[in-house]
Amino acid sequence: MQQFNKKDIITYQGKDFDVREGSGERNFILFNHRVLYIEDINPDEIVLKEKYQAKMLYAGAEATVLACVKDGDNIVYLELVGHEDMVKSITSVIMQGRIKMNEHYLSYTEGYFNVHRGGTRRMLRQMENGYAHAICYHSPSVSDTNFSCLLGSDDDDILGSFKTWLNQTNPLPYPPELVEDLLGNLALKGKVEELDCYGPIKGIKMDKHLGDNEYEAFQEIILETAWEKGVANRYVPPIVEETKQKATLPKSPLLYPHQVQAIYDKLAIMPKTYELDAISPKPVGVKLFNSSMTAYVVEADKGGVDDEREGLQTQTFGYFYNEGYQEGEWGYINVDELIECGFEMDLYFENQYIDGGGNIVEKAAA
């Protein structure tokens, strides 16, 4: 039987009707002032007159929405097709993190929406006859190491995205044959939420708090799933003997635990405190930054055997620069506090040196 979606226009007994969505995903039309479900009509008597397609509009420009995924009100994935100039006009506004520009508003025929203020990325492909196909996506919304929103065309795709998420972000062992059951258990416990989707696409959002307390809550769900399915005897997480309390990672408002750990991994191989006293300019081991301040770390305290906790290098030494006041100074830097205040690590800052005045110089200058 031919499928009809809500807002499609069909012809039945010589008259046109808007298809409406009823309870239990049963679509219907109002025929002679009464509800008539589509599934109760002889399919040979129905003709599709106009298939409904959502539109994105801006200042006279119009593009057809092929797919859209929203996390709350924010669009995290949008797929458009239309005249190239119109598609570019609409997506250019979205890429800037706006819904209004030059006194004109973006509008979406499926209802209210917003876009991330940080903007989105765009993939644009030219088609024949002056048309273009575009995909806009907010970068923390694609299944990968740092992200929480998983997308797919169907349940199998979503399951595949979840497997990728597990392999790239989850440091815990898990029973591979129970991935689908594990996803279901996470959903039952409110750790997975369905996203608002339009078009041939599905999306779920993973709870970022699954990584809290070194994945303790996540491990409990994994164990519970293993017990439920009778494979706990084949699945025993490794037990790590600890002779002293291990330092826990500081909580960052922006970074995942494995990203925070990457900062300390770099600090662990840097020179110890005072080792670079006689060297100038000094090699920068880690650059940490936020919107207004930058810390260039050159030495990291490795701690000692008498420390109450082990595993992190909290105290470091380097140059701290305030962008607002355009001044800086050398001194001790508490990495824990910077991470908790939203500092990030510059992943592309490599093989750089800093002189006594806080100037970044090339290695050759050394």
BADO-138446 format. One line per 2 residues: number of its first residue (from 1); their letters; for each residue z, x, y of C-alpha. Coordinates in nm, 3 decimals. Example, Ala and Ser with C-alpha at 12.3 -4.5 7.8 and 13.67 -1.06 7.14 Angstrom:
2
1	as	0.780:1.230:-0.450 | 0.714:1.367:-0.106
***
This chain:
366
1	mq	0.000:0.000:0.000 | -0.088:0.124:0.344
3	qf	0.218:0.240:0.541 | 0.283:0.109:0.892
5	nk	0.532:0.266:1.129 | 0.728:0.109:1.412
7	kd	0.527:0.047:1.730 | 0.196:0.045:1.537
9	ii	-0.025:-0.250:1.632 | -0.164:-0.446:1.336
11	ty	-0.390:-0.749:1.305 | -0.269:-1.028:1.077
13	qg	-0.434:-1.370:1.047 | -0.648:-1.297:1.351
15	kd	-0.357:-1.202:1.582 | -0.217:-0.868:1.694
17	fd	0.148:-0.777:1.634 | 0.375:-0.485:1.719
19	vr	0.544:-0.341:1.411 | 0.922:-0.328:1.456
21	eg	1.191:-0.142:1.269 | 1.451:-0.347:1.085
23	sg	1.763:-0.269:0.886 | 1.733:-0.062:0.574
25	er	1.413:0.098:0.709 | 1.224:-0.228:0.646
27	nf	0.960:-0.275:0.913 | 0.861:-0.625:1.022
29	il	0.662:-0.837:1.269 | 0.765:-1.153:1.453
31	fn	0.531:-1.417:1.313 | 0.570:-1.772:1.445
33	hr	0.910:-1.671:1.588 | 1.045:-1.556:1.255
35	vl	1.090:-1.218:1.089 | 0.817:-1.134:0.840
37	yi	0.866:-0.806:0.654 | 0.556:-0.594:0.609
39	ed	0.626:-0.545:0.238 | 0.615:-0.924:0.187
41	in	0.260:-0.955:0.326 | -0.051:-0.922:0.114
43	pd	-0.182:-0.575:0.213 | -0.540:-0.702:0.204
45	ei	-0.456:-0.931:0.497 | -0.334:-0.651:0.728
47	vl	-0.558:-0.429:0.941 | -0.427:-0.134:1.140
49	ke	-0.555:-0.185:1.494 | -0.381:0.097:1.677
51	ky	-0.156:0.367:1.535 | 0.135:0.448:1.765
53	qa	0.168:0.808:1.879 | 0.444:0.932:2.106
55	km	0.340:1.092:2.436 | 0.481:1.357:2.667
57	ly	0.389:1.295:3.032 | 0.412:1.500:3.351
59	ag	0.247:1.450:3.692 | -0.057:1.272:3.549
61	ae	-0.086:1.506:3.250 | -0.053:1.354:2.905
63	at	-0.026:1.507:2.557 | 0.026:1.353:2.215
65	vl	0.351:1.445:2.042 | 0.288:1.536:1.679
67	ac	0.649:1.626:1.606 | 0.978:1.656:1.792
69	vk	1.326:1.763:1.685 | 1.632:1.711:1.905
71	dg	1.979:1.857:1.873 | 2.173:1.591:2.059
73	dn	1.961:1.537:2.370 | 1.813:1.888:2.372
75	iv	1.466:1.941:2.227 | 1.469:2.237:1.988
77	yl	1.117:2.190:1.848 | 0.815:2.018:2.002
79	el	0.456:2.004:1.879 | 0.185:1.875:2.116
81	vg	-0.191:1.831:2.119 | -0.420:1.732:2.406
83	he	-0.650:1.866:2.675 | -0.570:2.232:2.722
85	dm	-0.487:2.210:3.094 | -0.255:1.916:3.035
87	vk	-0.080:2.081:2.742 | -0.031:2.398:2.946
89	si	0.104:2.200:3.242 | 0.361:2.016:3.030
91	ts	0.474:2.312:2.821 | 0.500:2.541:3.125
93	vi	0.772:2.315:3.268 | 0.957:2.309:2.935
95	mq	0.936:2.687:2.899 | 1.122:2.722:3.230
97	gr	1.410:2.508:3.105 | 1.331:2.216:3.333
99	ik	1.251:1.847:3.313 | 1.164:1.825:3.685
101	mn	0.932:2.039:3.896 | 0.758:1.974:4.229
103	eh	0.921:1.630:4.254 | 0.768:1.527:3.919
105	yl	0.963:1.453:3.600 | 0.872:1.507:3.238
107	sy	0.894:1.187:3.038 | 0.885:1.118:2.664
109	te	0.785:0.778:2.529 | 1.045:0.806:2.252
111	gy	1.330:0.802:2.501 | 1.564:1.033:2.690
113	fn	1.562:1.406:2.628 | 1.663:1.734:2.783
115	vh	1.555:2.096:2.738 | 1.755:2.415:2.710
117	rg	1.815:2.573:3.049 | 1.735:2.911:2.904
119	gt	1.384:2.786:2.837 | 1.185:2.785:2.515
121	rr	0.913:2.991:2.353 | 0.560:2.865:2.313
123	ml	0.277:2.917:2.068 | -0.058:2.793:2.204
125	rq	-0.382:2.762:2.007 | -0.714:2.664:2.163
127	me	-0.920:2.402:1.982 | -1.271:2.264:2.019
129	ng	-1.391:2.056:2.314 | -1.127:2.186:2.554
131	ya	-0.828:2.074:2.348 | -0.521:2.279:2.262
133	ha	-0.235:2.266:2.015 | 0.108:2.392:2.125
135	ic	0.446:2.443:1.965 | 0.754:2.490:2.184
137	yh	1.077:2.593:2.022 | 1.418:2.704:2.138
139	sp	1.467:3.041:1.968 | 1.810:2.969:1.812
141	sv	1.654:2.679:1.624 | 1.438:2.843:1.359
143	sd	1.571:2.933:1.015 | 1.659:3.299:1.043
145	tn	1.953:3.537:1.058 | 2.101:3.426:1.389
147	fs	2.022:3.058:1.392 | 2.180:2.731:1.287
149	cl	1.901:2.467:1.297 | 1.683:2.453:0.985
151	lg	1.346:2.276:0.990 | 1.096:2.169:0.725
153	sd	0.827:1.915:0.642 | 1.029:1.755:0.360
155	dd	1.349:1.788:0.155 | 1.207:2.078:-0.047
157	di	1.123:2.267:0.273 | 1.473:2.205:0.407
159	lg	1.621:2.334:0.083 | 1.401:2.644:0.110
161	sf	1.519:2.700:0.468 | 1.879:2.663:0.352
163	kt	1.822:2.927:0.082 | 1.684:3.160:0.350
165	wl	1.985:3.089:0.569 | 2.220:3.164:0.278
167	nq	2.050:3.491:0.191 | 2.036:3.618:0.549
169	tn	2.362:3.498:0.703 | 2.610:3.436:0.422
171	pl	2.801:3.747:0.309 | 2.960:3.565:0.014
173	py	2.830:3.544:-0.344 | 2.721:3.198:-0.455
175	pp	2.567:3.038:-0.767 | 2.189:3.034:-0.698
177	el	2.130:2.748:-0.943 | 2.362:2.524:-0.738
179	ve	2.204:2.568:-0.395 | 2.108:2.199:-0.371
181	dl	2.457:2.088:-0.478 | 2.612:2.328:-0.228
183	lg	2.402:2.184:0.055 | 2.507:1.832:-0.049
185	nl	2.875:1.932:-0.053 | 2.846:2.086:0.293
187	al	2.691:1.764:0.421 | 2.969:1.551:0.268
189	kg	3.230:1.764:0.444 | 3.055:1.731:0.781
191	kv	2.940:2.094:0.787 | 2.573:1.991:0.797
193	ee	2.431:1.736:1.040 | 2.090:1.571:1.042
195	ld	1.887:1.623:1.358 | 1.696:1.350:1.546
197	cy	1.338:1.397:1.427 | 1.005:1.237:1.515
199	gp	0.686:1.291:1.316 | 0.632:1.463:0.979
201	ik	0.927:1.699:1.013 | 1.291:1.708:0.910
203	gi	1.578:1.911:1.049 | 1.944:1.984:0.984
205	km	2.207:2.178:1.177 | 2.456:2.413:1.014
207	dk	2.809:2.417:1.154 | 2.855:2.753:1.328
209	hl	3.226:2.745:1.243 | 3.137:2.811:0.878
211	gd	3.165:3.180:0.971 | 3.519:3.152:1.110
213	ne	3.806:3.339:0.943 | 3.566:3.558:0.748
215	ye	3.396:3.255:0.586 | 3.720:3.134:0.427
217	af	3.629:2.764:0.456 | 3.277:2.831:0.327
219	qe	3.413:3.016:0.025 | 3.635:2.720:-0.062
221	ii	3.331:2.489:-0.063 | 3.135:2.733:-0.280
223	le	3.421:2.751:-0.531 | 3.465:2.374:-0.528
225	ta	3.094:2.327:-0.605 | 3.112:2.579:-0.889
227	we	3.412:2.400:-1.043 | 3.247:2.059:-1.010
229	kg	2.938:2.181:-1.197 | 3.131:2.369:-1.462
231	va	3.009:2.718:-1.380 | 3.327:2.860:-1.226
233	nr	3.379:3.078:-1.534 | 3.046:3.247:-1.456
235	yv	3.112:3.266:-1.087 | 3.411:3.469:-0.974
237	pp	3.404:3.612:-0.620 | 3.495:3.980:-0.604
239	iv	3.857:4.054:-0.522 | 3.908:4.335:-0.274
241	ee	4.232:4.526:-0.298 | 4.377:4.601:0.044
243	tk	4.664:4.838:0.100 | 4.703:4.733:0.463
245	qk	4.598:4.449:0.688 | 4.234:4.470:0.781
247	at	4.141:4.407:1.142 | 3.959:4.079:1.199
249	lp	3.650:4.056:1.414 | 3.696:3.923:1.766
251	ks	3.545:3.579:1.828 | 3.235:3.582:2.046
253	pl	3.111:3.266:2.224 | 2.751:3.386:2.172
255	ly	2.729:3.607:1.864 | 2.762:3.544:1.491
257	ph	3.017:3.752:1.295 | 2.748:3.974:1.143
259	qv	2.617:4.051:1.494 | 2.969:4.143:1.609
261	qa	3.009:4.359:1.299 | 2.684:4.540:1.390
263	iy	2.848:4.656:1.715 | 3.143:4.807:1.528
265	dk	2.911:4.964:1.271 | 2.747:5.160:1.555
267	la	3.084:5.253:1.706 | 3.196:5.385:1.366
269	im	2.935:5.663:1.369 | 2.983:5.767:1.732
271	pk	3.172:6.076:1.855 | 3.551:6.041:1.869
273	ty	3.750:6.023:2.191 | 3.745:6.355:2.386
275	el	3.472:6.509:2.167 | 3.216:6.493:2.451
277	da	3.445:6.625:2.727 | 3.241:6.942:2.775
279	is	2.900:6.775:2.740 | 2.694:6.639:3.031
281	pk	2.496:6.423:3.035 | 2.653:6.236:2.741
283	pv	2.461:6.038:2.477 | 2.516:5.661:2.500
285	gv	2.611:5.520:2.160 | 2.631:5.151:2.250
287	kl	2.528:4.951:2.556 | 2.714:4.621:2.603
289	fn	2.623:4.376:2.878 | 2.654:4.029:3.026
291	ss	2.490:3.873:3.331 | 2.688:4.080:3.584
293	mt	2.837:4.386:3.411 | 2.729:4.667:3.180
295	ay	2.934:4.905:2.965 | 2.783:5.233:2.843
297	vv	3.003:5.353:2.554 | 2.992:5.725:2.473
299	ea	3.305:5.778:2.258 | 3.493:5.557:2.011
301	dk	3.849:5.598:1.882 | 3.843:5.600:1.501
303	gg	4.214:5.533:1.468 | 4.448:5.698:1.222
305	vd	4.615:5.644:0.885 | 4.935:5.522:1.055
307	de	4.764:5.232:1.231 | 4.892:4.886:1.137
309	re	4.537:4.760:1.097 | 4.210:4.929:1.012
311	gl	3.839:4.862:1.032 | 3.762:4.838:1.406
313	qt	3.738:5.079:1.697 | 3.891:4.876:1.977
315	qt	3.946:5.156:2.229 | 3.637:5.333:2.355
317	fg	3.546:5.551:2.649 | 3.245:5.515:2.874
319	yf	3.099:5.407:3.205 | 3.151:5.049:3.329
321	yn	2.907:4.924:3.593 | 2.947:4.606:3.806
323	eg	2.603:4.473:3.897 | 2.739:4.248:4.173
325	yq	2.919:4.526:4.361 | 2.663:4.787:4.250
327	eg	2.933:5.035:4.161 | 3.092:5.170:3.847
329	ew	3.349:5.409:3.706 | 3.440:5.605:3.395
331	gy	3.734:5.486:3.188 | 3.863:5.333:2.867
333	in	3.691:5.015:2.749 | 3.839:4.748:2.521
335	vd	3.546:4.632:2.308 | 3.741:4.335:2.163
337	el	3.793:4.189:2.509 | 3.428:4.237:2.609
339	ie	3.302:4.058:2.296 | 3.543:3.770:2.348
341	cg	3.414:3.742:2.708 | 3.053:3.701:2.591
343	fe	2.915:4.056:2.606 | 2.615:4.136:2.385
345	md	2.469:4.463:2.252 | 2.134:4.588:2.382
347	ly	1.943:4.640:2.056 | 1.662:4.833:2.226
349	fe	1.877:5.086:2.411 | 1.833:5.400:2.202
351	nq	1.833:5.777:2.262 | 1.954:5.745:2.621
353	yi	2.197:5.970:2.811 | 2.427:5.911:3.108
355	dg	2.536:6.169:3.366 | 2.863:6.197:3.555
357	gg	2.739:5.966:3.829 | 2.653:5.688:3.588
359	ni	2.277:5.749:3.600 | 2.075:5.691:3.283
361	ve	1.858:5.995:3.208 | 1.611:6.089:2.937
363	ka	1.707:6.325:2.656 | 1.481:6.593:2.803
365	aa	1.703:6.601:3.110 | 1.988:6.716:2.891
***
